[in-house]
């Protein structure tokens, strides 16, 4: 497993969860766990959207997405034994 930061262009876009780095958004740097997601808004003629998304479950048990614009990624570490 490569445990160094890599350019986001090399990240997997197959719904694998990965760790990403997003620099200086609102004067703060962020690290997120994200997946590449595709979706359409629920209205006629909506275009297919694709983005890196932080995925959270809302109070109804539905997935909520926050899109982010990372520059680097790395695989998630293994779970402890």
N, C-alpha and C positions, 0 to 999 in steps of 0.2 A: 504494500500500500504506500502510495506517495503521500508523505505528510508535510509537503511544502505547498505554499500558496502558488496557484497556477492562474493564468489568464482565464477570464470567464468564457472566452471563446472556445476553450477546450472542455468545458463542463458538459456532463451528460444531460441530454434533454429527453430522458425516458421515464420521468417521474421518480427518479432516485432522489432521496433526500441528501442534501449536501450542505456544508458550511460555507457561507459567503461573506465577503467583506465589502461594505459600501462606505466610501470615504465621505466625510464632511457634508452630511445632509443636516441642515439646521445647525451648523457649527459643531456637530458631533459625529464621530465615526461609529459605525454599527457593524456588528457581526450577527448574522441570522442563520437559522436552519430553514432552507427553502426547497421547493421543487419547481421544475418547469411545468407550466400548466397552459392549457388551451381552453377557451370558453367563448360563449356568445352571450351577449345580454339578451334579456327576454323581451324583445320587441321586433316587429317585422323589419327585415332588411339589415339586421344587426350583423356586423362583420366579425369574423373569427379574430379573437384576441389571443396573444401569446405573451407570456412574461414569466420572470422569476417571482414566485409567490411564497410569502410566509403564510402558512395554513394554520388556522385556529378554528375550533368548533365553537359556534355560538350557543346561546342558551336553548335554542330549539334543536340542537344536535346537528345542525347543518354546518358545512364548511364555510368559513369566511376567508377571504383572501386579501392580503395586503401586498401590493406589488412593490418590488424594490429594484434598484438599478445598480447591481454589484459590479465590481471591476475584477475581483479575484475569487477563487473558490478552492476548497480542499475537501477530501472525503471526510465523513464523520469518523470520529475515533471509535474503536471497538468498545463494546460494553465491558464493564469490569467482570471478572470471574466471580 
